[in-house]
Amino acid sequence: MLTPAQRAVIERVEGLTRARIAPRAAHYDAVGTNPVESWRDLWVEGFLAMAIPREYGGLGLDMPTYIGAIEALAKGCANTAMTVHMHSTVHRFIEALATTAQKTRYYAETVERGKMFGSWGSEPSVSLSRAFLVETSIRPVDGGYRIDGVKHFCTMQGGASYYMVWCALDGRQDMSTALLQALVPADTPGMHTDGVWNTLGMRATFSPSVVFENCVVPDDAILGQPGMATQVGVAESFGLGYAAIYLGIAQSALEFASQYCQTRVFRPENVPIAHDPTIQRHIAEMAIPLEAARLLLYQVALQWEHADVAKRGLLASQAKYLATQVGLQVTTTAMQVVGGRSASRDWPVERAYRDLRTCTLMPPSVDRMLEVVGKAALGVEVQMFNVGAVAPIKDVAG
């Protein structure tokens, strides 16, 4: 399915992950801080620029190669994979929406200086799976634009150098004409956080809430025109990368369980439990769905470049849904196969279980993905995100 050149790139990521990134994963999980050393290693090898076009000094990876690289990273450290995927998706938005001057400026920040870019869209009172609504406002002021609002799950807070903040122009609710993205430098006054991030898994993505109060950014921080962000087929790629991360985590759990079964002997038997037909069945129940989900993911990735926005929404929904279901099944079964020892924080299968259960909660939800796939099968027009005017909330008591 992959060419030798594509495979060579992925093998480089696999080698770097084994040697430098995977050995740090447990530490970053334990302390819950941004994996900055792993970012630095990826930058030195050019992999922070995977989604930056070659003419700007990046690798310009096609989608199948990129997906393979993200999956390889996730096998070693889910947190590093997730943060790099977020960062890379911001680069895709820059490619789709930015001016030539903006591309020259922002791409150089990563290529030459190893700077990270985060994407902050989630908000406390909005479910992006129900309606793509943003309440954080952005308004023109002297010298640029002013941002006010609250963001939740602000990945890489304190670690990235720029945050792509999803805003609504003048606080309007019709995202088809109001949605606007601003690249906010990390040192911009007016951003405040309590720094609270104490979660089940994905602890090293460090994603506390952030409040924006009179946060002013210059004119050249704005990407594209209002409403364009969901019309360029980039937002859908979030789901594609998530699917790769889920499968990478699940693969790591399967490999750990398999190695455990090949070496573990329980008395009075004198052979490893890998010889037990029940164990063999459980391993097969993990391996077959995982391979099927991977085949679908790469099939989707091969179609990505020539798919329109609606098609990309369908493709991403298919891949993310199956990866979610399979990932949850595999990590749960791996825990069961390994047994009580799997609950130990010293064993990586426990971390895989926590990380997978946590990151599969990211939008779009399972219900939304099934809606997208079901409508497509029935010939009903649908997009991955419900973008448009939102009716005002009614007073329930009235």
Residue pairs with C-beta under 8 A, 6 or more apart in sequence:
1 64
1 298
1 302
2 10
2 64
2 65
2 68
2 298
6 62
6 64
6 65
6 68
7 68
9 59
9 61
9 65
9 68
9 69
10 65
10 68
10 69
10 72
12 45
13 47
13 68
13 69
13 72
13 73
14 72
14 75
16 41
16 42
16 45
16 47
17 72
17 73
17 75
17 76
17 77
18 76
20 38
20 41
21 35
21 38
21 41
21 42
21 73
21 76
21 77
21 80
22 75
22 76
22 77
24 35
24 37
24 38
24 77
25 76
25 77
25 78
25 79
25 80
25 348
25 351
26 348
26 351
28 34
28 35
28 38
28 77
28 79
28 80
28 203
28 204
29 79
29 203
29 204
29 351
29 355
30 203
30 345
31 204
32 197
32 198
32 203
32 204
32 206
33 159
33 204
33 206
34 83
34 156
34 158
34 159
34 204
34 205
34 206
35 77
35 79
35 80
35 83
35 204
36 159
38 77
38 80
39 48
39 80
39 83
39 84
39 114
39 116
39 159
40 114
42 48
42 80
42 84
43 110
43 114
44 114
46 58
46 59
47 59
47 69
47 84
48 84
48 87
48 110
48 114
48 116
49 57
49 58
49 59
49 91
49 107
49 110
49 111
50 58
50 59
50 61
50 66
50 69
50 84
50 88
51 58
51 60
51 61
51 66
51 88
51 89
51 91
51 92
51 95
52 58
52 59
52 60
52 91
52 95
52 107
52 110
52 111
53 60
53 95
53 107
54 60
56 103
56 104
56 107
56 108
56 111
57 107
57 108
57 111
57 112
58 91
58 107
58 110
58 111
61 69
62 305
63 237
63 240
63 301
63 302
63 304
63 305
64 298
64 301
64 302
66 88
66 241
66 301
67 240
67 241
67 244
67 297
67 298
67 301
68 244
68 298
70 81
70 84
70 85
70 88
70 241
70 244
70 245
70 248
71 81
71 244
71 245
71 247
71 248
71 251
71 294
72 248
73 80
73 81
73 84
73 248
74 81
74 82
74 244
74 245
74 246
74 247
74 248
74 249
74 252
75 248
75 249
75 251
75 252
75 255
76 252
77 204
78 201
78 202
78 245
78 248
78 249
78 351
78 352
78 355
78 356
78 359
79 202
79 203
79 204
79 205
79 355
80 204
81 244
81 245
81 248
82 155
82 202
82 205
82 245
82 359
83 116
83 118
83 155
83 156
83 159
83 204
83 205
85 238
85 241
85 242
85 244
85 245
86 117
86 118
86 119
86 155
86 156
87 110
87 116
87 117
87 118
87 156
87 160
88 241
89 119
89 234
89 237
89 238
89 241
90 117
90 118
90 119
90 162
90 164
90 183
91 107
91 110
91 117
92 234
92 237
93 119
93 164
93 181
93 223
93 229
93 232
93 234
94 102
94 103
94 106
94 107
94 223
95 103
96 224
96 232
96 233
96 234
97 181
97 223
97 224
97 228
97 229
97 232
98 106
98 223
98 224
101 220
102 220
102 223
105 220
106 117
106 162
106 183
109 115
109 117
109 161
109 162
110 116
110 117
115 160
115 161
115 162
116 156
116 159
116 160
116 161
116 162
117 160
117 161
117 162
117 163
117 164
117 183
118 154
118 155
118 156
118 157
118 159
118 160
118 162
118 163
118 164
119 155
119 163
119 164
119 166
120 151
120 153
120 154
120 155
120 163
120 164
120 165
120 166
120 210
121 128
121 134
121 151
121 166
122 128
122 151
122 152
122 153
122 363
123 134
123 135
123 136
123 149
123 150
123 151
123 152
124 150
124 152
124 209
125 135
126 133
126 134
126 135
127 363
127 365
128 363
128 364
128 385
129 363
129 364
129 365
129 367
129 368
130 368
130 386
131 386
131 390
132 175
132 179
132 230
132 385
132 386
132 387
133 173
133 175
133 390
134 166
134 167
134 168
134 175
134 178
134 179
135 149
135 168
135 171
136 147
136 148
136 149
136 150
136 151
136 165
136 166
136 167
136 168
136 212
137 147
137 148
137 149
137 167
137 168
137 169
137 170
137 171
138 145
138 146
138 147
138 167
138 168
138 169
138 170
138 180
138 182
139 145
139 146
139 169
139 170
139 171
140 146
141 216
143 216
143 218
144 216
144 217
144 218
144 219
144 221
145 182
145 216
145 217
145 219
145 221
145 222
146 214
146 215
146 216
147 165
147 167
147 182
147 184
147 190
147 212
147 215
147 216
147 217
148 212
148 213
148 214
148 215
149 167
149 211
149 212
150 209
150 210
150 211
150 212
151 165
151 209
151 210
151 212
152 207
152 209
153 207
153 209
154 163
154 193
154 207
154 208
154 209
154 210
155 205
155 206
155 207
156 163
156 205
156 206
156 207
157 163
157 193
157 195
157 197
157 206
157 207
157 208
157 210
158 186
158 193
158 195
158 206
159 206
160 186
161 185
161 186
162 183
162 184
162 185
162 186
163 183
163 184
163 186
164 181
164 182
164 183
164 184
164 223
165 181
165 182
165 183
165 184
165 212
166 179
166 181
166 229
167 179
167 180
167 181
167 182
168 175
168 178
168 179
168 180
169 177
169 178
169 179
169 180
169 226
170 178
172 178
173 389
173 390
173 392
174 388
174 389
174 390
175 227
175 230
175 387
175 388
175 390
176 227
176 230
176 387
176 388
176 389
177 226
177 227
178 226
178 227
179 226
179 227
179 228
179 229
179 230
179 387
180 222
180 223
180 224
180 226
180 229
181 222
181 223
181 224
181 229
182 217
182 221
182 222
182 223
183 217
183 221
183 223
184 191
184 215
184 217
184 221
185 217
185 221
188 215
188 216
188 217
189 215
189 216
190 212
190 213
190 214
190 215
190 216
191 210
191 211
191 212
191 215
192 210
192 211
192 213
193 208
193 209
193 210
193 211
194 208
194 209
195 208
196 208
196 209
197 203
197 206
197 207
197 208
199 358
200 354
200 357
200 358
201 351
201 353
201 354
201 355
201 356
201 357
201 358
201 359
202 355
202 358
202 359
223 229
224 232
229 235
230 309
230 385
230 387
231 309
232 309
233 307
233 308
233 309
233 312
235 384
235 385
236 309
236 312
236 313
236 315
236 316
236 384
237 304
237 312
237 316
238 316
238 362
239 316
239 317
239 319
239 320
239 364
239 369
239 384
240 297
240 300
240 301
240 304
240 315
240 316
240 319
240 320
242 320
242 323
242 359
242 360
242 362
243 293
243 297
243 316
243 319
243 320
243 322
243 323
243 324
244 297
244 323
245 359
246 320
246 323
246 324
246 326
246 327
246 356
246 359
246 360
247 290
247 293
247 294
247 297
247 323
247 326
247 327
249 327
249 331
249 352
249 355
249 356
249 359
250 286
250 290
250 323
250 326
250 327
250 330
250 331
250 352
250 356
251 290
252 348
252 352
253 286
253 330
253 331
253 334
253 335
253 349
253 352
253 353
253 356
254 283
254 286
254 287
254 290
254 330
254 334
256 334
256 338
256 347
256 348
256 349
256 352
257 283
257 286
257 333
257 334
257 337
257 338
257 349
258 274
258 283
260 337
260 338
261 272
261 273
261 274
261 279
261 283
261 337
262 272
262 274
263 272
264 272
264 273
265 271
265 272
265 273
266 273
269 275
273 279
274 280
279 337
282 333
282 336
282 337
283 337
285 329
285 333
286 329
286 330
286 333
286 334
289 326
289 329
289 330
290 326
290 330
292 322
292 326
293 319
293 322
293 323
293 326
293 327
296 318
296 319
296 322
297 319
297 322
297 323
300 315
300 316
300 318
300 319
303 311
303 315
304 312
304 315
307 315
309 383
310 381
310 382
310 383
312 384
313 372
313 382
313 383
313 384
313 385
314 372
314 373
314 376
314 382
314 384
316 384
317 364
317 368
317 369
317 370
317 372
317 373
317 384
318 369
318 373
320 364
320 369
321 366
321 369
321 370
321 373
324 360
324 366
324 369
325 366
327 356
327 360
328 356
328 357
328 360
331 349
331 352
331 353
331 356
331 357
332 353
334 342
334 349
334 352
334 353
335 342
335 343
335 349
335 350
335 353
336 342
338 347
338 349
341 347
342 349
342 350
342 353
343 350
344 350
345 351
364 372
364 384
364 385
368 384
371 382
372 382
372 383
372 384
375 381
375 382
376 382
